[in-house]
Structure formats: C-alpha cells, structure tokens
Amino acid sequence: MEQLNPAIESSWKTVLEKEFGKPYMAELKAFLLEEKKMNRVFPPGSLIFNAFNQTSFSDVKVVILGQDPYHGYGEAHGLCFSVPEGVRKPPSLINIFKEIESDLRIKPPGHGNLTAWARQGVLLLNATLTVRENQAGSHQNKGWETFTDEVIKQLSAQREGLIFVLWGKFAEAKSALIDKSKHFILTAPHPSPLSAARGFFGCRHFSRINELLRQMGKQEIDWRLE
C-alpha cells in the first residue's frame, strides 16, 4: 500500500524510520493490498496515520489509547474514539462525553469529531490502525500492534512528562512499555456500556490531565468541541 510510508508526518517518519524498513511492515503492506481487493478497509488510506498527522511527535502531551478503528461505513477517520462530523456518536464516545460533563460541566457536543483535541497535543492512538468493514478486530495480529507498541516506546524513551490514558485491560497492558519514572499513567475501566459503570464514570481523568499539565507548566487541554 503505497500511502503507508509517505502519508505520515515528517517528525514521526524520522522517529519511526527503522520500523518502515522491517519485514513485518512489508508483510502488513501486502496484507492490506490483498484485503482492499476483496473488502472495504477503514479508515481510507489517507487517514490511516491521521493521529500522527494531527499531533506531531514533539507536540504530544497526552496519549489516549484505543484498540481498533470503528468498523462501520464512514465512522473511522484515524483518531481513536472519534467519528467525523455527521456520523452518529458511538456508545463509548457518548460515555466519554458524559464523564467530561460530570467532571468539568462541559455539555456534550453535537458531533463526535475529536480533531480539536488532537491539535492540542492529544495523540488519539489505536493499537490497530485498520479494520475490515463490519468485522471488529479483523486486522489485529497483522503487524499494527508491533508498530504502535514502538510508537509508545519511542514516546516513553524520547519525551518526558507525558500523560498516558489507558482505559480497559487491553490498554492497561501497554503500561509495561512506559517508563513510569518519567511519565504519568491514568487507568480506568473502558468507557463502553459494558464496563463504564465499573469505574470509568467518576474517574475524572479530564480534570486530572489538566491538573498535571498545569503542574508541569504546560497549556491545559480545552475539552470543549463546540
């Protein structure tokens, strides 16, 4: 898939240059080319690296980790938990907005596009960057996790004072990749309707993130989207 390499922002391309030359990436490219012959793949090729293109390596302040892109038509646009404007908000995102309202008294927006967060330094990273239409998890264990684990490792190694937000057991397992002496880790159950009531609601991560950023002398995140 020819866009896989050049469609990523230059600072990330520098940091991740070695990854693009590794055998697993060539295998992933071949897999995606075959997939696209037979199935719809989301997000579109130009948006696979949207999270990186919206938030350069040096601008990252917060990392929110998701697992898989949305697999419904038109939903995925390369930012975890986010959907383009005009697309119905998924249940997990609705719960995220509920928690923000409870935490910060910010009314839920009329859309689910989180690009404004990304442009303030929130890296909205899915562990797997593509998916087959209507088949959740269909592109797991094809190489993407190796790539995104390296993203987390490089952020941990080369940056300081980042806030990693890990919701659910899958995300929490990634804490093993993060240097806890240099960074902050916030964990809670996943915001999905299956688990949100078990501790995602009331986690107050959004105010906590801004409190930590304030303490470090960094600009807070404006969580409002309208």
Backbone bond lengths (Angstrom), bond angles and torsions (degrees), N, CA, C in turn:
res aa  C-N    CA-C-N  psi(-1)  N-CA   C-N-CA  omega(-1)  CA-C   N-CA-C  phi
1 M - - - 1.459 - - 1.508 109.00 -
2 E 1.328 117.55 106.69 1.455 120.04 -166.55 1.526 113.66 -64.21
3 Q 1.353 118.52 -25.39 1.462 119.29 -179.11 1.520 112.32 -73.77
4 L 1.338 117.25 -17.83 1.456 120.15 -169.85 1.521 111.89 -55.45
5 N 1.325 117.02 -42.15 1.458 119.45 179.35 1.525 112.72 -81.59
6 P 1.336 120.45 -59.71 1.463 118.92 -170.20 1.525 116.23 -71.18
7 A 1.330 118.61 -14.30 1.453 118.83 -173.59 1.526 113.92 -84.98
8 I 1.335 117.66 17.81 1.467 120.41 179.78 1.534 109.71 -112.08
9 E 1.309 115.56 141.20 1.469 123.40 -175.37 1.532 110.75 -56.97
10 S 1.338 116.32 148.64 1.470 121.50 -165.34 1.530 113.51 -62.16
11 S 1.324 118.67 -38.85 1.468 118.73 -178.59 1.526 111.02 -66.51
12 W 1.329 116.69 -37.10 1.468 120.26 176.00 1.520 110.66 -69.54
13 K 1.324 116.72 -37.55 1.470 119.22 179.62 1.526 110.06 -60.34
14 T 1.332 116.46 -39.27 1.458 120.99 178.21 1.527 111.03 -64.73
15 V 1.334 116.33 -47.36 1.469 121.59 -177.24 1.526 111.36 -64.88
16 L 1.336 116.14 -35.88 1.471 121.28 -171.95 1.523 113.29 -106.37
17 E 1.321 115.93 12.53 1.474 120.49 -173.36 1.525 112.85 -52.77
18 K 1.325 117.35 -43.18 1.469 120.27 -178.00 1.526 111.81 -62.67
19 E 1.344 116.04 -34.39 1.466 119.12 -177.85 1.519 111.66 -62.36
20 F 1.327 116.53 -38.55 1.466 119.71 -176.23 1.527 112.69 -67.27
21 G 1.321 116.79 -18.40 1.458 119.73 178.82 1.521 114.17 -95.46
22 K 1.316 117.65 -0.31 1.467 120.39 -175.87 1.531 111.81 -83.05
23 P 1.325 116.99 152.61 1.468 120.47 -177.51 1.528 113.76 -56.20
24 Y 1.326 118.76 -37.37 1.470 119.19 -177.38 1.522 111.79 -63.07
25 M 1.343 115.96 -30.37 1.462 118.72 179.42 1.527 111.24 -72.44
26 A 1.316 116.93 -37.73 1.464 120.46 175.28 1.531 110.31 -63.13
27 E 1.333 115.86 -40.26 1.475 120.13 177.44 1.525 111.20 -65.42
28 L 1.314 116.39 -38.91 1.465 120.76 177.91 1.520 110.68 -64.75
29 K 1.329 117.01 -43.14 1.466 120.63 177.02 1.527 111.11 -58.43
30 A 1.344 115.73 -45.31 1.462 120.28 -179.60 1.531 110.96 -63.38
31 F 1.309 116.10 -41.81 1.472 120.71 177.19 1.522 111.03 -59.52
32 L 1.328 116.76 -46.13 1.468 119.86 -177.47 1.523 111.76 -66.37
33 L 1.334 116.44 -37.50 1.472 119.40 177.15 1.521 111.24 -61.34
34 E 1.333 116.84 -43.23 1.464 120.28 178.29 1.531 111.11 -66.86
35 E 1.318 116.31 -42.19 1.462 121.12 179.23 1.522 111.10 -57.03
36 K 1.329 115.82 -44.25 1.472 119.88 -174.82 1.523 111.91 -69.68
37 K 1.335 117.30 -19.29 1.472 119.94 175.88 1.524 110.99 -71.96
38 M 1.334 116.84 -29.29 1.467 121.41 -171.24 1.526 114.10 -112.82
39 N 1.329 116.97 -22.79 1.464 120.32 -172.50 1.522 110.74 -140.08
40 R 1.331 114.82 160.44 1.458 118.87 167.05 1.521 108.23 -76.56
41 V 1.323 115.49 136.92 1.457 121.87 178.23 1.518 108.24 -120.36
42 F 1.327 116.05 134.10 1.460 121.29 -179.67 1.526 109.85 -118.68
43 P 1.333 119.02 150.10 1.460 126.48 -8.63 1.529 110.81 -74.05
44 P 1.327 118.12 174.99 1.470 120.07 175.53 1.529 110.23 -56.87
45 G 1.325 116.14 154.12 1.464 120.95 -175.97 1.510 114.36 -50.63
46 S 1.326 117.05 -39.05 1.465 120.49 -177.19 1.523 112.91 -69.96
47 L 1.340 117.19 -13.17 1.462 120.51 -177.52 1.535 113.31 -111.74
48 I 1.334 117.51 2.53 1.466 119.85 -179.05 1.526 110.68 -56.69
49 F 1.332 116.16 -40.54 1.463 120.79 -178.05 1.523 112.44 -103.55
50 N 1.326 116.58 27.27 1.466 120.73 -177.30 1.525 112.60 -57.13
51 A 1.334 117.51 -40.15 1.471 120.06 -179.18 1.526 110.74 -57.96
52 F 1.326 116.42 -40.21 1.462 121.11 -179.30 1.527 111.19 -73.78
53 N 1.326 116.08 -35.75 1.456 120.20 -177.59 1.525 112.16 -73.78
54 Q 1.326 116.98 -23.98 1.464 120.66 177.70 1.529 112.17 -86.73
55 T 1.335 117.57 -23.93 1.466 122.05 -174.19 1.519 108.61 -135.54
56 S 1.320 117.39 101.98 1.460 120.13 -178.01 1.522 110.35 -68.18
57 F 1.325 116.19 163.84 1.469 121.53 -175.10 1.530 111.38 -56.34
58 S 1.321 116.65 -45.18 1.472 119.79 -175.94 1.525 112.36 -76.31
59 D 1.325 117.80 -16.57 1.465 120.96 -178.64 1.523 113.64 -89.07
60 V 1.330 117.67 -10.77 1.471 119.77 -176.66 1.533 109.98 -63.73
61 K 1.330 115.42 128.29 1.471 121.90 173.72 1.531 111.24 -117.64
62 V 1.333 114.81 -32.72 1.465 122.50 -176.08 1.527 107.60 -134.45
63 V 1.325 117.33 139.98 1.469 121.95 173.81 1.524 107.85 -119.19
64 I 1.335 116.99 118.74 1.465 121.36 171.49 1.522 106.66 -106.17
65 L 1.320 115.98 124.50 1.462 120.04 -173.58 1.523 111.36 -105.49
66 G 1.326 115.63 125.74 1.459 122.46 171.89 1.524 109.47 -109.50
67 Q 1.320 115.69 178.41 1.469 119.26 -175.46 1.522 112.55 -102.71
68 D 1.318 117.50 -48.13 1.464 122.92 -166.95 1.530 109.03 -146.54
69 P 1.331 119.40 145.03 1.467 119.03 172.52 1.530 110.96 -64.34
70 Y 1.334 115.50 155.63 1.472 119.60 170.51 1.522 108.46 -61.19
71 H 1.335 115.83 142.64 1.471 119.27 -173.83 1.521 113.76 -106.34
72 G 1.342 118.35 3.91 1.463 121.21 175.86 1.527 111.39 -84.81
73 Y 1.315 116.22 153.12 1.466 120.58 -176.20 1.536 110.69 -58.49
74 G 1.326 115.64 128.23 1.461 121.09 174.29 1.517 115.50 79.73
75 E 1.338 118.08 1.35 1.469 120.01 -175.47 1.532 112.99 -86.02
76 A 1.324 116.78 -47.14 1.470 120.37 -174.13 1.520 111.12 -77.60
77 H 1.330 116.35 133.62 1.471 118.96 172.07 1.523 111.58 -140.51
78 G 1.336 115.47 30.73 1.451 120.31 168.51 1.510 116.11 86.16
79 L 1.329 117.94 8.69 1.460 122.54 175.79 1.527 107.76 -125.31
80 C 1.330 117.96 125.60 1.460 118.76 -176.11 1.522 110.83 -62.02
81 F 1.316 115.42 141.61 1.465 127.03 179.17 1.536 113.63 70.23
82 S 1.323 118.26 -9.29 1.462 122.32 -173.57 1.525 111.49 -94.57
83 V 1.337 116.63 149.83 1.461 122.53 170.98 1.533 108.31 -130.79
84 P 1.338 118.26 152.73 1.455 120.04 177.02 1.533 111.31 -63.04
85 E 1.299 115.64 156.27 1.470 119.89 175.79 1.522 109.20 -59.90
86 G 1.321 115.73 141.49 1.454 121.47 -178.24 1.518 113.63 92.78
87 V 1.343 116.89 -8.66 1.463 121.87 177.54 1.529 108.38 -100.47
88 R 1.321 116.66 136.80 1.461 120.96 -178.81 1.523 110.84 -58.76
89 K 1.320 115.79 137.80 1.470 120.67 -178.80 1.535 110.28 -70.39
90 P 1.321 118.59 127.19 1.467 121.62 176.77 1.538 111.09 -68.52
91 P 1.333 116.79 160.07 1.466 120.67 -175.52 1.531 114.59 -57.27
92 S 1.333 117.99 -41.19 1.466 119.56 -179.95 1.520 111.42 -62.83
93 L 1.329 116.15 -39.57 1.459 120.25 179.85 1.527 110.79 -68.84
94 I 1.313 116.56 -38.26 1.473 119.91 175.34 1.526 109.70 -58.03
95 N 1.333 116.79 -41.95 1.468 120.42 179.47 1.527 112.14 -68.53
96 I 1.324 116.84 -34.38 1.469 119.86 174.85 1.525 109.90 -61.44
97 F 1.317 116.70 -44.57 1.466 119.96 179.15 1.526 111.77 -66.06
98 K 1.331 116.67 -34.70 1.471 119.84 176.02 1.522 111.10 -62.25
99 E 1.335 116.19 -42.34 1.459 120.11 179.65 1.532 110.91 -66.83
100 I 1.324 116.78 -39.32 1.472 119.72 177.19 1.531 110.18 -62.33
101 E 1.340 116.39 -40.37 1.469 119.21 179.04 1.524 110.51 -64.49
102 S 1.331 116.92 -43.37 1.459 121.49 179.38 1.530 111.13 -65.01
103 D 1.318 116.42 -39.63 1.458 122.97 -174.21 1.526 112.08 -78.70
104 L 1.328 116.17 -44.76 1.464 120.85 -169.36 1.526 114.39 -121.96
105 R 1.345 116.69 1.82 1.475 121.55 179.98 1.534 111.83 60.77
106 I 1.328 114.84 33.41 1.467 120.39 175.89 1.520 107.96 -99.51
107 K 1.311 117.55 122.01 1.461 121.77 -178.59 1.530 110.45 -65.39
108 P 1.330 117.78 142.11 1.464 119.55 177.33 1.525 111.60 -58.72
109 P 1.322 117.29 139.44 1.458 120.38 -179.85 1.527 111.60 -75.95
110 G 1.314 115.87 169.20 1.457 120.90 179.24 1.515 113.86 -83.60
111 H 1.331 116.56 -0.26 1.465 121.37 -179.38 1.518 108.40 -140.44
112 G 1.345 116.25 173.49 1.461 120.98 -178.00 1.512 114.20 -119.37
113 N 1.324 117.85 23.80 1.459 121.93 -177.72 1.529 109.22 -86.55
114 L 1.320 116.63 114.20 1.459 122.20 -174.65 1.532 113.30 -96.11
115 T 1.330 117.16 15.01 1.468 120.48 -177.92 1.520 111.64 -55.06
116 A 1.320 117.46 -36.10 1.473 120.16 -178.73 1.526 111.62 -61.68
117 W 1.328 117.26 -32.72 1.470 119.58 175.36 1.526 109.81 -68.03
118 A 1.336 115.81 -45.69 1.464 120.91 -177.96 1.527 110.74 -57.86
119 R 1.319 116.62 -38.23 1.470 120.42 -177.53 1.528 112.63 -73.88
120 Q 1.333 116.03 -9.71 1.468 120.39 175.83 1.526 112.35 -99.75
121 G 1.328 116.74 3.91 1.456 119.45 177.00 1.508 115.56 107.46
122 V 1.331 117.18 15.46 1.467 121.04 176.45 1.528 108.07 -98.00
123 L 1.328 116.78 107.46 1.468 120.74 178.08 1.526 107.99 -79.15
124 L 1.320 116.08 113.66 1.472 122.72 -176.85 1.523 107.97 -98.06
125 L 1.324 115.33 84.76 1.467 122.58 -166.36 1.520 112.13 -104.29
126 N 1.317 116.73 121.30 1.457 121.17 167.68 1.528 109.40 -87.13
127 A 1.326 116.49 144.55 1.471 120.45 177.80 1.520 111.11 -67.55
128 T 1.324 116.46 -35.23 1.464 123.13 175.16 1.524 106.95 -113.04
129 L 1.325 118.24 131.39 1.470 120.15 -169.77 1.519 114.33 -98.61
130 T 1.336 117.90 -6.20 1.465 120.03 176.92 1.523 109.44 -138.98
131 V 1.351 114.63 166.81 1.467 120.48 179.90 1.526 108.75 -157.13
132 R 1.323 116.78 151.54 1.466 122.23 173.28 1.524 108.86 -81.33
133 E 1.315 116.19 142.62 1.462 120.27 -178.45 1.531 111.05 -53.65
134 N 1.327 114.82 130.72 1.473 123.68 174.41 1.523 114.32 64.16
135 Q 1.341 117.75 17.49 1.473 120.32 179.07 1.526 109.80 -132.99
136 A 1.311 115.64 88.60 1.466 120.66 179.73 1.527 110.40 -57.44
137 G 1.315 115.69 138.01 1.457 120.50 176.78 1.502 115.75 75.33
138 S 1.321 117.94 7.18 1.471 121.38 -172.58 1.528 113.24 -69.23
139 H 1.325 118.30 -20.13 1.466 120.36 179.52 1.522 111.89 -110.76
140 Q 1.315 117.18 17.05 1.459 119.70 173.95 1.525 109.95 -73.85
141 N 1.324 115.62 151.65 1.477 122.88 177.91 1.525 113.45 61.51
142 K 1.346 115.09 30.64 1.467 120.61 175.65 1.527 111.40 -110.00
143 G 1.326 116.72 -2.78 1.464 120.42 -179.93 1.514 114.67 129.13
144 W 1.334 116.35 -22.72 1.470 118.10 -177.51 1.525 112.50 -60.39
145 E 1.334 117.34 -38.38 1.469 119.33 -177.13 1.531 111.31 -65.25
146 T 1.329 116.56 -33.79 1.467 119.90 175.44 1.524 110.05 -61.71
147 F 1.318 115.54 -42.44 1.464 121.67 -179.91 1.531 111.28 -66.40
148 T 1.327 117.13 -49.38 1.463 119.35 -176.05 1.528 112.08 -73.34
149 D 1.347 117.68 -27.95 1.462 119.13 171.13 1.530 110.23 -61.59
150 E 1.316 116.32 -39.23 1.467 120.20 178.27 1.527 110.84 -65.83
151 V 1.325 116.77 -36.41 1.475 120.73 174.92 1.532 109.71 -56.79
152 I 1.336 116.29 -48.55 1.466 120.63 -179.19 1.525 110.32 -63.88
153 K 1.333 116.70 -42.07 1.471 120.42 -179.95 1.532 111.60 -62.56
154 Q 1.328 116.60 -41.52 1.470 120.09 -179.28 1.525 111.40 -69.00
155 L 1.321 116.80 -39.57 1.465 119.47 175.60 1.522 110.34 -62.32
156 S 1.331 116.07 -43.18 1.459 120.43 179.67 1.523 111.30 -62.72
157 A 1.330 116.69 -42.84 1.464 121.11 -174.42 1.527 112.82 -75.52
158 Q 1.337 116.34 -41.10 1.459 119.83 -169.11 1.534 114.14 -97.33
159 R 1.306 117.09 -16.36 1.466 120.21 -178.73 1.529 109.98 -114.28
160 E 1.334 116.34 168.42 1.463 121.58 176.22 1.522 109.17 -134.21
161 G 1.332 116.05 150.58 1.456 120.79 173.48 1.515 115.25 69.51
162 L 1.324 117.23 27.08 1.462 119.90 175.75 1.527 109.29 -82.12
163 I 1.326 115.48 154.65 1.458 121.75 178.56 1.521 107.75 -112.68
164 F 1.326 116.17 111.63 1.465 121.98 179.70 1.524 108.50 -96.48
165 V 1.333 116.40 124.11 1.464 122.94 -176.81 1.532 107.73 -108.55
166 L 1.323 116.20 111.17 1.465 122.31 -172.18 1.522 108.79 -118.59
167 W 1.324 116.10 106.78 1.467 122.21 -178.04 1.518 109.68 -106.08
168 G 1.322 117.34 119.78 1.458 121.60 178.49 1.520 111.85 92.72
169 K 1.324 115.68 162.13 1.466 121.33 -173.81 1.526 113.09 -63.33
170 F 1.334 116.85 -37.76 1.463 119.60 179.22 1.527 110.26 -59.64
171 A 1.327 116.24 -49.74 1.463 120.13 -179.11 1.518 111.35 -66.88
172 E 1.324 116.70 -40.21 1.466 120.39 -177.50 1.526 111.42 -60.61
173 A 1.320 116.96 -31.37 1.469 120.21 178.98 1.520 112.06 -61.96
174 K 1.341 116.74 -24.29 1.466 120.54 -179.68 1.528 112.06 -72.81
175 S 1.323 117.84 -9.13 1.475 119.84 178.65 1.520 111.20 -60.60
176 A 1.337 116.77 -23.04 1.474 120.79 178.44 1.529 112.02 -63.93
177 L 1.334 117.32 -19.62 1.463 122.04 -178.02 1.527 112.60 -90.29
178 I 1.329 116.86 -4.69 1.463 121.73 -169.61 1.524 110.39 -110.75
179 D 1.328 116.11 133.92 1.467 121.94 176.99 1.534 108.29 -78.37
180 K 1.313 115.17 104.95 1.461 120.77 -173.79 1.527 112.35 -72.62
181 S 1.325 117.65 -13.31 1.462 119.85 176.68 1.529 112.10 -79.13
182 K 1.332 116.71 -15.10 1.471 121.55 -177.34 1.519 113.40 -112.49
183 H 1.328 116.68 -19.07 1.467 120.70 -170.25 1.527 111.33 -132.48
184 F 1.326 115.04 167.81 1.461 121.90 177.59 1.528 109.07 -107.01
185 I 1.321 116.33 141.72 1.463 121.17 177.60 1.527 108.73 -125.44
186 L 1.323 116.21 123.72 1.463 122.26 175.64 1.525 107.95 -110.77
187 T 1.324 117.36 126.76 1.463 120.72 -179.95 1.521 110.49 -123.91
188 A 1.316 115.24 151.66 1.469 123.03 176.69 1.521 107.02 -164.70
189 P 1.338 117.76 164.41 1.464 119.37 170.93 1.533 111.21 -58.07
190 H 1.312 115.99 161.05 1.466 121.68 179.78 1.531 110.41 -66.59
191 P 1.336 118.09 146.96 1.470 119.87 179.73 1.525 115.53 -75.43
192 S 1.318 118.70 4.38 1.467 119.79 178.73 1.521 109.87 -63.82
193 P 1.336 117.42 155.18 1.473 120.51 179.13 1.527 113.14 -57.00
194 L 1.330 118.07 -22.48 1.463 121.19 -179.30 1.525 112.63 -71.67
195 S 1.328 116.40 -25.75 1.466 118.55 -171.84 1.524 114.93 -133.34
196 A 1.327 118.87 -8.62 1.471 120.82 -172.80 1.525 112.56 -57.65
197 A 1.323 116.72 -36.67 1.468 120.70 -176.95 1.529 112.39 -73.65
198 R 1.331 116.98 -8.52 1.467 120.33 -178.29 1.521 112.49 -91.44
199 G 1.331 117.39 15.32 1.460 119.29 176.02 1.514 115.72 137.03
200 F 1.350 117.66 -9.64 1.467 116.62 171.69 1.521 108.81 -69.21
201 F 1.338 116.09 -49.15 1.465 118.43 174.48 1.524 108.36 -64.55
202 G 1.302 114.97 125.02 1.461 120.17 -178.35 1.508 114.60 95.42
203 C 1.343 118.20 -0.59 1.470 119.79 -179.79 1.531 111.81 -70.50
204 R 1.308 116.81 -25.99 1.466 123.22 177.35 1.535 112.01 56.09
205 H 1.302 115.69 37.28 1.463 119.11 -178.03 1.524 112.44 -66.09
206 F 1.310 117.67 -30.27 1.462 119.91 -173.52 1.528 111.34 -71.42
207 S 1.325 116.85 -41.44 1.466 119.09 174.56 1.526 110.52 -71.31
208 R 1.317 116.78 -34.14 1.468 121.00 179.32 1.528 110.47 -64.40
209 I 1.325 116.66 -42.55 1.469 120.19 176.97 1.522 110.14 -56.86
210 N 1.334 116.48 -48.00 1.465 119.29 -177.95 1.520 112.08 -67.48
211 E 1.316 116.98 -33.53 1.463 120.75 176.12 1.531 110.23 -62.87
212 L 1.340 116.44 -44.69 1.464 120.33 178.52 1.527 111.35 -65.08
213 L 1.323 116.99 -42.11 1.470 120.29 178.76 1.530 110.39 -62.22
214 R 1.323 116.39 -42.12 1.482 120.88 177.15 1.522 110.56 -58.74
215 Q 1.323 115.95 -46.56 1.465 120.54 -178.74 1.527 111.91 -60.69
216 M 1.342 116.21 -30.06 1.465 120.60 179.32 1.529 112.71 -90.04
217 G 1.323 116.21 0.96 1.458 120.01 -179.37 1.517 114.08 74.89
218 K 1.329 115.97 22.94 1.465 120.87 -179.95 1.524 110.63 -101.26
219 Q 1.326 115.65 157.05 1.466 121.44 176.12 1.520 110.68 -64.19
220 E 1.328 116.09 131.28 1.460 120.55 178.09 1.529 110.54 -69.59
221 I 1.328 115.49 161.22 1.462 121.27 174.88 1.527 109.23 -86.69
222 D 1.330 116.34 130.21 1.464 120.85 171.95 1.524 106.32 -88.21
223 W 1.330 116.20 106.57 1.474 120.96 -174.43 1.528 112.16 -79.68
224 R 1.330 117.83 -4.95 1.478 119.66 179.17 1.533 109.55 -72.08
225 L 1.298 115.76 142.39 1.467 120.30 179.83 1.519 112.66 -115.88
226 E 1.319 117.35 -1.16 1.470 119.06 178.40 1.517 109.06 -136.60
